[in-house]
Amino acid sequence: MALELTFVPALLVILVAAGLGRLLSKGLRQPVILGELLLGIILGNLIILSTTGPSAAEGPISGIAEIGILLLIFSTGLGLNFEEFKRLEVASSIVAVSGVILPFILGYLAAIYFGFSHLIATFVGISLVATSVGVKASILTELRMLRTRLGTLIMGAAVIDDVIGVVMMSIFITVVATGAIPLGEISLLIILTILFFLISLTAGIKLFRKLSEKITVGRESLLLLGLVTVLAFGLITTEIGLAAIIGAFIAGLVIGQTHFARGLREHISLIGGGFFIPIFFVWIGMNFDFGAFTTVGTFAAVLVIVAIIGKVVGCGLGAKASKFSDRESFAVGIAMMPRAGVELILIKLGLDHGIIGADIASAILVMVIITTLITPPSLWKALKMIKNKKEV
């Protein structure tokens, strides 16, 4: 029988699990998020965070976890080399697009091979398109490779990849729900997205630069300004129809070009890394259901394989075409493997609209679980090899 916990005890258990996970990772010489994910999986299959049902503690913990991923991505934007980011716009786009096309085709063909309809096959293909920004951001930050050319390429491609994934998901669900291609909605989404990026990275940077030059703020006020900015940008992108993490990333890029950046990075690192971010990764682990492995068979295994091949080969070839080395291209492919955000939303929408059943949902969930778990140690090793080679 699972143990039931209220909010405060649940929070305590999660923080203890995060600490133990970090000790485990250190002992295994792996990135800290691997231990946090593993401890989260153990907790999630033993404990129910509730008083009278799953919802009592789940809501508050989920909210804290959501803030954790926003702070992680915000911190990533703060630490990114913006000039390098602009120079690699084309390369990031090539990597993202190549990492979208191949997984979609492989997922679609795999579903067709197993006898599913074209509608379900399209759904499965879309489920393989996006990536998890948080996993790669954490590892790049831990290895201090965020400001490198490779780190900038990976993060740039990840953001573009997620934008494409959200757009494809929105179009597909709308077509299924209405039976028509929403050209007006698609055009509006694309226009608003372009305007948001252009305004934020031009006028937004100028505004925050002038603000940072004219006023001096204390530590608490600076942290408050950062939190207000990241949440505001996240709400804007949510209203547009994009993910909140995209807004958080752009907010980090904007403030990262001001005098506020250095002090704010330290504050966000402390409050985020010490509380919100580890809660996010443990919470992600707690949502991995071992029961999903018992409800699906060969199709799930094939889906995992094509999910891995699609990103490693697709994104790797994109990086190679952008004149990155073989090792760097392979690392880019590995970095783009994990899924966790868009896919989970897509599963819910698919079930709500009756597009898929529990079998497809479980297969996609297994794919999410495995790709998220195998990426940290794989990417850690690939990046360490590149880093060590450059230091020799």
C-alpha positions in Angstrom: 0.0 0.0 0.0 1.4 3.4 -1.0 2.2 5.9 1.7 0.1 9.1 1.6 1.7 12.5 2.3 0.4 16.0 2.7 2.1 19.0 1.1 4.8 19.9 3.6 5.9 16.3 4.4 5.8 15.7 0.7 8.1 18.7 0.0 10.5 17.5 2.7 10.6 14.0 1.2 11.3 15.4 -2.3 14.1 17.6 -1.1 15.7 14.8 0.9 15.4 12.6 -2.3 17.0 15.4 -4.3 19.9 15.5 -1.9 20.4 11.7 -1.9 20.1 11.7 -5.7 22.9 14.2 -5.9 25.1 12.1 -3.6 24.3 9.1 -5.8 25.3 11.0 -8.9 28.5 12.2 -7.4 29.4 8.6 -6.4 28.6 7.4 -9.9 30.4 10.4 -11.5 27.2 11.2 -13.4 25.3 14.5 -13.8 23.2 15.4 -10.7 19.9 15.2 -12.6 20.4 11.4 -13.1 20.3 10.8 -9.4 17.3 13.2 -8.9 15.4 11.4 -11.7 16.1 7.9 -10.3 15.2 8.9 -6.7 12.0 10.5 -8.1 11.1 7.3 -9.9 11.5 5.3 -6.7 9.4 7.8 -4.7 6.7 8.0 -7.4 6.1 4.3 -7.3 6.0 4.1 -3.5 4.3 7.3 -2.3 1.0 9.1 -3.1 1.3 12.9 -2.3 -2.1 13.4 -0.8 -4.3 13.6 2.3 -7.6 12.4 0.8 -6.5 11.8 -2.8 -3.7 12.5 -5.3 -4.7 16.1 -5.8 -4.1 17.6 -2.3 -0.3 17.9 -2.6 0.1 17.2 -6.3 -1.0 20.7 -7.3 1.3 22.8 -5.1 4.3 20.5 -5.8 3.6 20.6 -9.5 3.5 24.4 -9.4 6.8 24.6 -7.6 8.3 22.1 -10.2 7.0 24.3 -13.0 8.8 27.3 -11.5 11.9 25.1 -11.3 12.0 24.5 -15.0 11.4 28.1 -15.8 14.3 29.2 -13.6 16.6 26.6 -15.1 15.8 27.8 -18.6 16.0 31.4 -17.6 19.4 30.8 -16.0 20.5 29.1 -19.3 19.5 32.1 -21.3 21.4 34.4 -18.9 24.5 32.4 -19.3 24.4 31.9 -23.1 26.8 33.7 -25.4 24.4 35.9 -27.3 26.8 36.9 -30.1 27.5 33.2 -30.7 23.8 32.5 -30.5 23.2 35.0 -33.4 26.1 33.6 -35.4 24.7 30.1 -35.1 21.1 30.9 -36.0 21.3 29.2 -39.4 23.2 26.2 -37.9 20.7 25.8 -35.1 17.8 25.9 -37.5 19.4 23.3 -39.7 19.9 21.0 -36.7 16.4 21.6 -35.4 14.7 21.0 -38.8 16.7 17.9 -39.6 15.9 16.6 -36.0 12.2 17.1 -36.7 11.9 15.6 -40.2 13.6 12.3 -39.6 11.9 11.4 -36.2 8.5 12.3 -37.6 9.0 10.1 -40.7 10.4 7.2 -38.7 7.6 7.4 -36.1 4.9 7.6 -38.8 6.3 4.6 -40.7 6.7 2.6 -37.5 3.1 3.1 -36.6 1.9 2.2 -40.1 4.0 -0.9 -40.0 2.2 -2.0 -36.9 -1.1 -1.6 -38.5 -2.3 1.7 -37.0 -4.3 4.3 -39.0 -2.7 7.2 -40.8 -4.3 9.5 -38.1 -2.6 7.7 -35.2 0.6 7.3 -37.2 0.7 11.1 -37.7 0.1 11.6 -34.0 3.0 9.2 -33.2 5.3 11.0 -35.6 4.5 14.4 -34.0 5.2 12.9 -30.5 8.8 12.3 -31.6 9.4 15.8 -32.9 10.1 18.0 -29.8 12.9 17.7 -27.2 13.4 18.3 -23.5 15.2 21.6 -23.0 15.7 21.1 -19.3 17.9 18.0 -19.4 20.5 19.4 -21.7 20.5 22.8 -20.1 21.3 21.3 -16.7 24.2 19.2 -18.0 25.7 22.0 -20.1 25.6 24.3 -17.1 27.1 21.7 -14.8 30.0 21.1 -17.2 30.4 24.9 -17.8 29.9 24.4 -21.6 26.9 26.6 -21.9 28.8 29.5 -23.4 30.8 27.4 -25.9 30.0 27.2 -29.6 28.7 23.6 -29.1 26.6 24.5 -26.1 25.1 27.5 -27.9 24.2 25.3 -30.9 22.5 22.7 -28.7 20.4 25.3 -26.8 19.5 27.2 -29.9 18.4 24.1 -31.8 16.4 22.9 -28.8 14.4 26.1 -28.6 13.7 26.1 -32.3 12.8 22.4 -32.1 10.3 23.0 -29.4 8.7 25.9 -31.3 8.2 23.6 -34.3 6.9 20.8 -32.1 4.3 23.1 -30.5 3.2 24.5 -33.8 2.8 21.0 -35.3 0.9 19.8 -32.3 -1.4 22.8 -32.4 -2.2 22.4 -36.1 -2.8 18.7 -35.8 -5.2 18.9 -32.8 -7.1 21.8 -34.3 -7.5 19.9 -37.6 -8.8 16.8 -35.8 -11.2 18.8 -33.6 -12.6 21.0 -36.4 -12.0 19.0 -39.5 -10.5 22.0 -41.3 -7.0 23.4 -41.7 -6.8 26.5 -39.5 -4.9 28.7 -41.9 -5.8 31.9 -39.9 -4.7 30.4 -36.6 -1.5 29.1 -38.0 -0.6 32.4 -39.6 -1.4 34.3 -36.4 0.7 31.9 -34.3 3.7 32.3 -36.7 3.3 36.0 -36.9 3.1 36.5 -33.1 6.0 34.2 -32.6 8.2 36.1 -35.0 7.1 39.4 -33.5 7.8 38.2 -30.0 11.4 37.1 -30.9 12.1 40.3 -32.9 10.8 42.7 -30.3 12.3 40.9 -27.3 15.8 40.6 -28.9 15.9 44.1 -30.2 13.7 46.7 -28.3 13.6 44.4 -25.2 17.4 44.3 -24.9 17.7 48.1 -25.4 15.1 48.8 -22.8 16.7 46.5 -20.2 20.2 47.8 -21.0 19.1 51.4 -20.3 17.3 50.3 -17.2 20.5 48.6 -15.9 22.6 51.6 -16.7 20.4 54.1 -14.9 19.4 52.4 -11.8 21.2 50.4 -9.1 19.2 47.7 -7.3 20.0 45.6 -4.2 20.2 41.8 -4.3 16.6 41.2 -3.2 15.3 43.8 -5.7 17.4 42.3 -8.5 16.1 38.8 -7.8 12.6 40.2 -7.7 13.1 41.9 -11.1 14.4 38.6 -12.6 11.5 36.6 -11.3 8.9 39.1 -12.5 10.6 39.1 -15.9 10.8 35.4 -16.4 7.2 34.9 -15.3 6.0 37.7 -17.5 7.8 36.4 -20.6 6.5 32.9 -19.8 2.9 34.2 -19.6 3.3 36.0 -22.9 4.5 32.9 -24.8 1.7 30.9 -23.2 -0.8 33.4 -24.5 0.7 33.3 -27.9 0.4 29.5 -27.9 4.0 28.5 -27.2 5.5 26.9 -24.2 6.3 29.0 -21.1 9.9 27.7 -21.2 10.5 29.5 -24.5 9.5 32.8 -22.9 11.8 32.0 -20.0 14.7 31.3 -22.3 14.2 34.6 -24.2 13.9 36.5 -20.9 17.3 35.1 -19.9 18.8 36.2 -23.3 17.4 39.7 -22.9 18.6 40.3 -19.3 21.8 38.5 -20.1 22.9 41.5 -22.2 22.7 43.9 -19.3 24.6 44.9 -16.2 22.1 42.9 -14.2 23.3 39.6 -15.7 26.2 38.6 -13.5 24.5 39.3 -10.1 21.2 37.8 -11.3 22.9 34.5 -12.4 24.3 34.0 -8.9 20.9 34.7 -7.3 19.0 32.4 -9.7 21.6 29.7 -9.3 21.3 29.8 -5.5 17.5 29.9 -5.3 16.9 27.7 -8.3 19.7 25.1 -7.8 19.0 24.9 -4.1 15.3 24.5 -4.1 13.1 24.8 -7.3 15.2 23.0 -9.9 15.9 19.8 -7.9 12.2 19.6 -7.1 11.4 19.8 -10.8 13.7 16.8 -11.7 12.5 14.7 -8.8 8.9 15.5 -9.7 9.5 14.5 -13.3 10.9 11.2 -12.0 7.9 10.7 -9.7 5.5 10.9 -12.7 7.2 8.0 -14.5 4.9 5.0 -14.0 6.5 1.6 -14.1 3.0 0.2 -14.9 3.4 1.7 -18.4 6.1 -0.9 -19.2 3.7 -3.8 -18.5 0.9 -2.5 -20.8 2.8 -2.2 -24.1 4.9 -4.6 -26.1 7.1 -4.6 -29.2 5.7 -1.3 -30.5 7.0 0.6 -27.5 10.4 -0.9 -28.0 10.4 0.1 -31.7 9.2 3.6 -30.8 12.1 4.0 -28.4 14.6 2.9 -31.0 13.3 5.2 -33.8 13.0 8.1 -31.2 16.7 7.7 -30.5 17.8 7.1 -34.1 15.7 10.0 -35.3 17.4 12.6 -33.1 20.9 11.2 -33.1 21.1 10.8 -36.8 18.9 13.7 -37.8 20.4 16.3 -35.5 23.9 14.8 -35.9 23.7 15.2 -39.7 22.5 18.7 -39.3 25.4 19.6 -37.0 27.8 17.9 -39.4 26.4 19.9 -42.3 27.1 23.0 -40.2 30.8 22.1 -40.0 30.9 20.6 -36.5 33.2 17.7 -35.9 32.1 14.1 -35.8 32.2 14.0 -32.0 30.5 17.3 -31.6 27.8 16.2 -34.1 27.2 13.0 -32.2 27.0 14.9 -28.9 24.4 17.3 -30.5 22.3 14.2 -31.5 22.5 12.7 -28.0 21.6 16.1 -26.5 18.4 16.2 -28.5 17.2 12.7 -27.6 15.2 13.4 -24.4 11.4 14.1 -24.5 9.3 15.2 -21.6 7.4 18.5 -22.2 5.4 18.7 -25.4 5.0 14.9 -25.6 3.2 14.8 -22.2 0.8 17.6 -23.3 0.2 15.8 -26.6 -0.7 12.5 -24.8 -3.3 14.3 -22.8 -4.8 16.1 -25.8 -4.8 12.8 -27.8 -6.7 11.0 -25.1 -9.1 13.9 -24.5 -10.0 14.1 -28.2 -10.2 10.3 -28.6 -7.4 10.2 -31.1 -5.4 7.5 -29.3 -6.1 4.9 -26.7 -4.2 3.8 -23.6 -1.9 1.5 -25.7 -0.5 4.4 -27.8 -0.4 6.7 -24.8 1.6 4.1 -22.8 4.0 3.5 -25.7 4.8 7.2 -26.0 5.1 7.4 -22.2 7.7 4.6 -22.3 9.6 6.4 -25.0 9.6 9.6 -22.8 10.8 7.7 -19.8 13.7 5.9 -21.5 15.0 8.8 -23.6 14.9 11.0 -20.5 16.8 8.5 -18.4 19.5 7.5 -20.9 20.4 11.0 -22.0 22.1 12.4 -18.9 24.9 9.7 -18.6 25.3 9.5 -22.4 25.5 13.3 -23.0 27.7 13.7 -19.9 30.2 11.2 -21.3 30.1 12.6 -24.8 30.6 16.2 -23.7 33.4 15.2 -21.2 35.3 13.5 -24.0 35.0 16.7 -26.2 36.0 18.9 -23.3 39.0 16.8 -22.2 40.2 16.6 -25.8 40.2 20.4 -26.1 42.0 20.9 -22.8 44.8 18.5 -23.8 
